[in-house]
Amino acid sequence: MANPTSKLLISMLVALFSVSCSLASADVPFIVANKKATLNRLKSGAERVSVSIDIYNQGTSTAYDVSLVDDHWPQNLFDVISGNTSQSWERLDAGGILSYSFELEGKVKGMFYGSPAVITFRIPTKSALQEAYSTPILPLDVLAERPPEKKFEWRLLAKYGSVISVISIVVLFVCLVATPSKSSAAKASKKKR
């Protein structure tokens, strides 16, 4: 005999499953948003954060009055350089994508843990605005001390590449001439007998 807690849990799971099935078969938009942030170090020592957000409508109908708000960037840590942290669009058709980006400049050194962006939209059959959230970003180590990247110096290869190739060819030729072939080694062993 099952206890009341397990009965309640099973009934909640059945209810959740039936609601999700009814929503899956309904003609509604389904908003998925991906947020990315990358750090770009400038030669002046400043660091910029490029933020891009892609909003997808994976549903079967159009979303109207789509608004994006990503205002979780504190003004004491970041300055907005280009773009805005919010944007609105009239609609997002089924299967459509909207892309938006803006750029910030870091003012304070340290780790920053960003929050997801909030996307609101309207469905014609419902009066209340619907909300969706973007993916969160990975922690950003703003103005961190980073060792310089080791880059392959193509200038050295361009300067000494021809000399290296000529020396390699000469060494290969000397090795081929100095190493006796198998047939001449076999002839030499027959003459000694």
Sequence and secondary structure as in RCSB ss.txt:
>XXXX:A:sequence
MANPTSKLLISMLVALFSVSCSLASADVPFIVANKKATLNRLKSGAERVSVSIDIYNQGTSTAYDVSLVDDHWPQ
NLFDVISGNTSQSWERLDAGGILSYSFELEGKVKGMFYGSPAVITFRIPTKSALQEAYSTPILPLDVLAERPPEK
KFEWRLLAKYGSVISVISIVVLFVCLVATPSKSSAAKASKKKR
>XXXX:A:secstr
   HHHHHHHHHHHHHHHHHHHHHHS    EEEEEEEEEEE TTS EEEEEEEEEEE SSS EEEEEEE   S T
TTEEEEES SEEEEEEE TT EEEEEEEEEE S EEE     EEEEE TT SS EEEEB     EEET       
   HHHHHHHHHHHHHHHHHHHHHHHHHS  HHHHHHHHHHH 
